[in-house]
Amino acid sequence: MEKQDGSRERHIYRVTLAGSVINVLLLLCKFVAGILGHSAAMIADAVHSLTDFVTDIIVLVFVRLSSKPRDANHEYGHGKYETLASVLIGFSLFLVGVMICYDGLVKIYRAICGEELAQPGMVALAAAVVSIVLKEWAFRFTRRVGRRVGSEAVVANAWHHRSDALSSVGTFFGIGGAILLGQKWAVLDPIAALVVSVLIIKAAIALIKPAMDELMEKSLPDEVENEIRRIAGSVAGVSEVHHLMTRSIGSHIAMEMHVRMRGDMTLYESHLHATEIERKLRARFGAGTHIGLHVEPLKVNGRYERPS
């Protein structure tokens, strides 16, 4: 994870802007190819690219907000803006999937009723190939940066790129089948759009769930909490760590815990031990980690006793 917020923000801006350029080019290309090639699947794919561009804007705005320093009204920082961006991206993706699904079902129903659907052209097929290549490339470099800087919103945006690549794969087979098999198989084009919509909805749910867990203050995974206990317990003088509570705040985490030490320690000594716990935890989880420590003496027979 990137330790300096300024560097982290620059990486996020660069990778998001790079994806935006690809999205704008594909958006124009797909709409033109869908109209000229008479392809419902390609027009649906173009709408998906439009939502990709919108989510790029969401990432740029919300990451800027989340990187603002703590202030009197936001003493835990603004990290939840980034989580909110992930939720908005997920819901926009879900709505796009539902709309594409509905449009595909309507066209399939019309074909079943005997209506002749327009056969897609080669220009739509070529646009699908270009989209697959560019969006898979965008997915890979965006996910790599998102993981390196620890940004859920950037990783979510990467999966938006991947869902667009998958939708273009479905579009390719639908358009290709309709062209190869002739006019009577033109229904393969909306069928491809329908398959694409299912993939998009599935990807959207996968994005929304973890972001909603964070907004609902879900605890960190057990393996992370066990590591926190191990690090705190490794500091000299600490005999037990309990009442641990954890949560995520955007790209940072917050934790509160009780630690037991010898009752005959001076306040100065216990402060030194607590400071060492904080130093070790921030070295592992980042400088922006929020740590709340409550120091208490050992218990004898289940009771706190004044040291002799």
C-alpha positions, -999 to +999 in steps of 0.1 A: +000+000+000+013+035-008+022+053+023+020+089+011-015+102+003-002+127-024+016+099-043-014+076-039-038+103-053-016+109-083-015+072-092-053+070-089-058+101-111-034+089-138-049+054-141-084+067-140-078+093-167-061+067-189-092+045-185-114+075-193-096+081-226-102+045-236-139+047-225-146+079-246-130+064-277-149+031-273-182+049-265-181+068-298-169+038-317-196+015-303-225+038-309-215+045-345-208+008-351-241-002-334-261+022-355-244+015-388-242-022-381-278-025-369-267-043-337-287-041-305-259-059-287-234-033-298-256-004-288-261-021-254-223-024-252-220+013-259-243+021-231-221+001-208-191+021-219-210+053-211-215+040-176-177+033-174-170+069-183-195+081-156-178+058-130-144+073-139-158+107-130-172+093-098-137+079-089-119+112-096-144+132-075-147+109-046-110+100-043-103+137-041-128+140-013-116+110+006-080+122+005-089+154+024-072+156+058-090+152+091-109+183+103-130+193+133-162+178+117-145+146+104-121+135+130-118+100+115-110+115+081-130+113+048-121+078+038-158+066+035-162+088+004-141+062-014-163+034-002-194+054-012-179+057-047-176+019-049-213+016-039-224+041-066-203+023-092-218-010-083-254+003-084-248+021-117-235-012-131-265-031-118-290-006-134-272-009-167-274-047-165-311-046-158-318-022-187-298-043-212-316-074-199-350-058-204-341-046-239-328-081-249-359-098-236-382-074-256-363-081-288-363-119-283-400-118-276-406-098-308-385-124-328-406-152-313-437-134-324-424-134-360-409-099-363-378-099-385-348-084-367-321-064-385-290-085-392-259-069-377-230-059-400-193-065-400-186-030-386-202-040-354-182-072-352-149-052-357-159-028-329-165-058-306-129-070-312-114-036-305-134-033-273-123-067-260-087-059-265-087-023-251-110-030-221-091-061-210-059-040-211-076-013-191-088-038-165-053-052-160-034-019-155-063-004-134-065-034-111-027-034-107-027+003-095-058-002-074-042-031-055-009-013-051-024+019-036-051+000-016-081+017-033-114-002-033-129+024-057-101+019-083-103-019-080-141-016-085-135+006-115-111-021-129-138-047-126-161-023-145-136-024-173-135-062-171-173-064-172-172-043-204-147-067-219-169-096-210-199-079-225-179-073-257-171-110-258-208-119-256-215-092-282-188-107-305-203-142-305-238-129-309-230-106-338-207-132-354-233-159-351-260-137-366-237-127-395-224-162-401-257-181-400-278-155-418-309-134-413-330-161-396-304-162-368-304-124-362-320-132-328-286-142-316-277-105-313-303-098-285-296-132-270-259-121-267-271-088-251-291-108-226-261-130-216-240-098-213-266-083-189-264-113-166-226-110-164-229-073-157-255-078-129-233-105-113-203-082-114-223-053-098-234-075-069-198-085-063-188-049-061-217-037-039-215-063-012-181-055+003-186-018+000-219-020+019-202-042+045-177-014+051-205+013+053-222-009+078-190-010+099-183-047+094-153-060+113-121-069+095-115-106+086-105-129+114-070-134+100-064-096+102-077-094+137-055-123+148-025-105+133-034-073+152-035-094+185-002-110+176+016-077+169+002-060+200+010-090+222+046-091+210+054-059+227+073-064+260+051-061+291+018-069+273+002-100+288-032-100+271-051-083+243-089-083+245-120-064+235-106-058+201-129-039+177-120-032+140-134-016+109-124-001+076-124+037+068-118+038+031-082+028+024-073+029+061-084+008+091-094+016+126-090-006+157-097-003+194-085-027+221-077-033+257-042-044+267-032-058+301+002-050+317+017-053+352-001-032+377+031-018+393+042-001+361+044+037+362+023+058+339+054+067+320+064+030+315+029+020+303+029+050+279+061+038+264+047+003+259+015+016+244+034+039+220+055+009+209+022-011+201+010+018+180+043+021+162+043-016+153+007-016+141+011+015+119+043+000+105+022-030+094-011-014+084-001+022+074+005+056+089-032+065+086-043+036+109-065+048+138-056+030+170-074+034+204-057+017+234-071+011+268-044+000+293-054-020+324-036-040+351-035-077+354-063-095+372-057-117+403-085-143+409-107-124+385-103-091+402-081-060+397-059-056+427-038-026+438-001-036+435+018-039+467 
